[in-house]
């Protein structure tokens, strides 16, 4: 089951979400910007997004508990998000990953194409990905 996160999911998300403050996490929940994924009534992952340039959905975080990776759950969650974005009349979505992470292969396999990059001092190259929704 996939649904939008609510306050009851906050403690679980705080345990794993280290790149976002609790205040912003709460704001994301209230704004319906986090989808949570369950397997047999257990929360196993989530997808957090925002709007790039205030008009293009950007997936900020896709996370699955380690034991659930490689079983298609990430693809299921991304496809659900894409369908939600299309239902809200968005035509394009974006995401990114570091060039030294395996996620780049996941995104390409799921129809995302490289569309740019960002290089911050002392960091690996950040690859930007784009997907047109149908």
CORNOR-V588365 format. One record per residue. N is the residue number from 1. RES is the residue in three letters. PHI is phi in radians with two decimals (none if undefined). OMEGA is omega in whole degrees, -180 to 180 (* if undefined). D_FIRST is the distance of its C-alpha to the first C-alpha in Angstrom with 2 decimals. Layout:
N_RES_PHI_OMEGA_D_FIRST ; N_RES_PHI_OMEGA_D_FIRST
This chain:
1_UNK_none_176_0.00 ; 2_UNK_-2.15_177_3.79 ; 3_UNK_-2.65_174_6.70 ; 4_UNK_-1.28_-179_10.34 ; 5_UNK_-1.14_173_11.81 ; 6_UNK_-2.35_-176_14.25 ; 7_UNK_-1.00_-180_17.29 ; 8_UNK_-1.19_179_15.72 ; 9_UNK_-1.60_-172_14.12 ; 10_UNK_-1.01_-177_17.61 ; 11_UNK_-1.08_177_19.11 ; 12_UNK_-1.07_-178_16.53 ; 13_UNK_-1.10_179_16.85 ; 14_UNK_-1.05_-179_20.62 ; 15_UNK_-1.11_-174_20.87 ; 16_UNK_-1.96_-177_19.92 ; 17_UNK_-1.51_-177_20.71 ; 18_UNK_-1.79_-177_24.47 ; 19_UNK_-1.69_-177_25.33 ; 20_UNK_-2.52_180_24.65 ; 21_UNK_-1.27_178_26.34 ; 22_UNK_-1.05_179_24.72 ; 23_UNK_-1.07_180_26.12 ; 24_UNK_-1.20_176_24.52 ; 25_UNK_-1.08_177_21.15 ; 26_UNK_-1.07_178_21.48 ; 27_UNK_-1.06_179_22.68 ; 28_UNK_-1.13_177_19.70 ; 29_UNK_-1.12_-179_17.33 ; 30_UNK_-1.09_-179_19.69 ; 31_UNK_-1.53_-176_19.90 ; 32_UNK_0.97_179_16.16 ; 33_UNK_-2.01_175_16.68 ; 34_UNK_-2.34_172_13.89 ; 35_UNK_-1.81_178_10.24 ; 36_UNK_-2.02_-176_8.28 ; 37_UNK_-2.04_180_5.87 ; 38_UNK_-2.04_172_5.16 ; 39_UNK_-2.29_-178_6.84 ; 40_UNK_0.87_178_8.52 ; 41_UNK_1.11_178_8.22 ; 42_UNK_-1.93_177_9.69 ; 43_UNK_-1.26_-175_9.31 ; 44_UNK_-2.06_-179_10.37 ; 45_UNK_-3.11_180_10.93 ; 46_UNK_-2.72_176_11.40 ; 47_UNK_-2.30_178_13.31 ; 48_UNK_-2.02_-178_16.21 ; 49_UNK_-2.43_177_18.52 ; 50_UNK_-2.58_177_21.71 ; 51_UNK_-1.96_175_24.30 ; 52_UNK_-1.35_-177_27.07 ; 53_UNK_0.98_-180_30.36 ; 54_UNK_1.10_-179_28.52 ; 55_UNK_-2.55_-178_27.53 ; 56_UNK_-2.28_179_25.43 ; 57_UNK_-1.01_-180_21.85 ; 58_UNK_-2.21_178_22.15 ; 59_UNK_-1.32_-180_19.39 ; 60_UNK_-1.46_-174_20.87 ; 61_UNK_-2.62_169_18.54 ; 62_UNK_-2.20_-175_15.96 ; 63_UNK_-2.43_173_15.53 ; 64_UNK_-2.17_173_13.97 ; 65_UNK_-0.98_-170_15.46 ; 66_UNK_-0.92_-176_18.27 ; 67_UNK_-1.21_180_17.43 ; 68_UNK_-1.83_179_14.23 ; 69_UNK_-1.34_177_16.29 ; 70_UNK_1.39_-179_17.69 ; 71_UNK_-2.08_177_15.03 ; 72_UNK_1.59_-179_13.52 ; 73_UNK_-1.18_179_10.52 ; 74_UNK_-1.10_178_12.68 ; 75_UNK_-1.09_178_13.48 ; 76_UNK_-1.04_-179_10.01 ; 77_UNK_-1.17_179_9.55 ; 78_UNK_-1.11_180_13.15 ; 79_UNK_-1.11_177_13.01 ; 80_UNK_-1.09_179_10.39 ; 81_UNK_-1.05_179_12.78 ; 82_UNK_-1.05_178_15.74 ; 83_UNK_-1.13_177_14.78 ; 84_UNK_-1.11_-180_14.44 ; 85_UNK_-1.18_177_17.76 ; 86_UNK_-1.12_179_19.38 ; 87_UNK_-1.07_178_18.46 ; 88_UNK_-1.64_174_20.31 ; 89_UNK_1.22_172_23.25 ; 90_UNK_-1.44_-177_23.20 ; 91_UNK_-1.76_-174_24.89 ; 92_UNK_-2.44_172_24.60 ; 93_UNK_-2.25_-179_22.41 ; 94_UNK_-2.27_169_23.76 ; 95_UNK_-2.75_177_23.00 ; 96_UNK_-2.70_175_25.29 ; 97_UNK_-2.73_177_25.84 ; 98_UNK_-1.25_-177_28.95 ; 99_UNK_-1.17_179_31.10 ; 100_UNK_-1.70_179_31.14 ; 101_UNK_-1.89_180_27.37 ; 102_UNK_-1.26_-177_25.62 ; 103_UNK_-0.99_-180_22.90 ; 104_UNK_-1.00_-179_25.44 ; 105_UNK_-1.26_176_25.16 ; 106_UNK_-1.05_-178_21.35 ; 107_UNK_-1.13_179_21.79 ; 108_UNK_-1.08_179_24.72 ; 109_UNK_-1.08_-178_22.98 ; 110_UNK_-1.73_170_20.29 ; 111_UNK_1.59_178_23.07 ; 112_UNK_-1.49_180_24.08 ; 113_UNK_-2.09_177_27.84 ; 114_UNK_-1.06_-179_30.03 ; 115_UNK_-2.37_179_31.54 ; 116_UNK_2.82_-180_33.35 ; 117_UNK_-2.72_180_33.68 ; 118_UNK_-2.44_180_34.66 ; 119_UNK_-2.13_177_36.96 ; 120_UNK_-1.68_-179_37.33 ; 121_UNK_-0.97_176_40.19 ; 122_UNK_1.33_-179_39.44 ; 123_UNK_-2.05_171_35.93 ; 124_UNK_-1.15_178_34.80 ; 125_UNK_-1.03_174_34.35 ; 126_UNK_-1.65_-179_31.15 ; 127_UNK_-1.68_177_30.07 ; 128_UNK_-1.64_-179_28.63 ; 129_UNK_-2.20_-179_26.42 ; 130_UNK_-2.27_173_25.99 ; 131_UNK_-2.47_174_24.03 ; 132_UNK_-1.48_179_25.04 ; 133_UNK_-1.56_180_22.33 ; 134_UNK_-1.91_*_23.26
